[in-house]
Amino acid sequence: MKQILPLVGLFFLWSSQCLFAQHKLQEDWFNYTTYPDQLVIELNAPNAQWKQVSVTDCFTNAPLPFELLTDHTLQVKGLHPAQLVTVFADVAEGENITHKEARLSTLSASTGAMNVYFNHPVSLEWAQLQSAVNLSNTLDDKLITYINACQQTLDIAIYSSYAPSATTGIAGAINAAYNRGVQVRIVYDGSASTLMALLNTNIPTLPSPQTSMYTIMHNKFVIFDARHTDASVPYVWTGSTNWTTNQIEGPDKNNVIAIQDQALALGYTLEFEEMWGGSGLTPNLTTSRFGTYKTDNTPHQYVIGGKIVNSYFSPSDGTNAKIKAAINTANSDISVAVMNITRSDISSAIISKYNAGITNVNLLIDSQNPTSNQTPTFQAALPATQVEVFTLSGIMHHKFMVVDNFNANSDPQVLLGSHNWSTSAETKNDENTLIVHDLNIANQYFQAFAYLFQLSGGQLAVPTAKNNAEIRCFPNPTADRTTLVVPEHEGLITIQLQNVLGQILWQTKTTDSTIDIDLSAYNSGMYPLLIHSDSGSFVTKLVKK
């Protein structure tokens, strides 16, 4: 039986781990603990040993000091916050020696603030910790505020953009930043006229190559002040949103997340400068790399404000496998809003979880029908009300998945970015993906999903707890009253209705199997419901409309 902790308890535990740098992160062949000034790396295999080892800075390639504490454990000391390092090693297992490489980051001194924005309505009745933000047609204004605050460097990788004016809007903000001395660099897709025509012609730009070896530069990210001496200044802005009128103001449906973390900003800078060809103000066409020519050269795990965040770039980092791995972590629910899904291995992974008992699986896919679209496959395997095709105005342009929104004791997470679930995104396109392991951020994305999914005709339900007994609440969601059914129990049970801070709003003790609960006095939102009996403790959640 998992111990049920109130969310305040979970937050305290998480905060304490962050404060004392107790995050032991796991990679394929090692575990490591990250601190502001050091990294401690332990090999996974019990009989593995470090052999030849070198550690360098990711940007300068300068060698860094390290110490082998044991045959199994490596310590890299004397680092600074948000330093990115590369570990090269020969690892021995018996008589076999394998060359390994990894990119890692120390903890940053940044705030870790994360701001999520949508350009369409959201369903606030599904909020757990924080209401999602609908900026409607002002997403560009929010981006402009970040650009206006930029002090030193502004690196942009954007698939497509448009601006009607050189002095107002996004182009005006970029031009103003350049005019006040900010160093601006822009990478854009070269397959069409996708760059703002009214940018200052002195701003250095680089289109992606256009030969048969490339497809599109589909990234959507901005890096603000990555190398600023004040760690509270750098930001990364990313999501599904291109900078065109339909994408920002609608009717297309999109999201953005802005993350205040210097380590992540530097990781994104590594990726940007791989395309740019170096760290200079002008691009280097000789060393520039796009598409299949890129390498896996960035860290994949960060601890940001106590949250684990995974970062992947395509096509070098095997993002498709990370999507499937995220699906396979689900213990209660999966919610997908992705414009295009053409990968049959991803549809198989989702359907396998459904067949294994994770029946709270809901998908929203745009009505576009590219070759190998997996919509018919999902429709054949899942209930009709759990697979919806978006046919309303505009493009459902999101590329996100929420896992275990209803299970705080699992690993709630949201996968997001520019990456459609297609073979082109996996094997050729330049794409960026984040996975944020955090209930609050994941739930904000779920609120956006809930609005669009239900608008398209889908039906959502709160998954119920199971432990030798089926616990049900109906109706759920509800506008006022709901009925709790706790079958197959003996003796007295205690029922507690809590808010998301773990405070008890109402409780009762009863021997009944059917209990009426009145929510009419409470605000719209999500409420944990705890049931304690001689056979154990259970938790489910009620949604007040």
Secondary structure, 3 states (H helix, E strand, C coil): CCCCCCHHHHHHHHHHHHHCCCCEEECCCEEEEECCCCEEEEECCCCEEEEEEEEEECCCCCECCEEECCCCEEEECCCCCCCEEEEEEEEEECCEEEEEEEEEECCCCCCCCEEEEECCCCCHHHCCCCCCCECHHHHHHHHHHHHHHCCCEEEEEECCECCCCCCCHHHHHHHHHHHCCCEEEEEECCCCCCCCCCCCCCCCEEECCCCCCCCCECCEEEEECCCCCCCCCCEEEEECCCECHHHHHCCCECEEEEECCHHHHHHHHHHHHHHHCCCCCCCCCCCCCCHHHCCCCCCCEEEECCEEEEEEEECCCCHHHHHHHHHHCCCCEEEEEECCECCHHHHHHHHHHHHCCCCEEEEEEECCCCCCCCHHHHHHHCCHHHEEEECCCCCECCEEEEECCCCCCCCCEEEEECCCECHHHHHCCEEEEEEEECHHHHHHHHHHHHHHHHHCCCCCCCCCCECCCECEEECCCECCEEEEECCCCCCCEEEEEECCCCCEEEEEEECCCEEEEECCCCCCEEEEEEEEECCEEEEEEEEEC
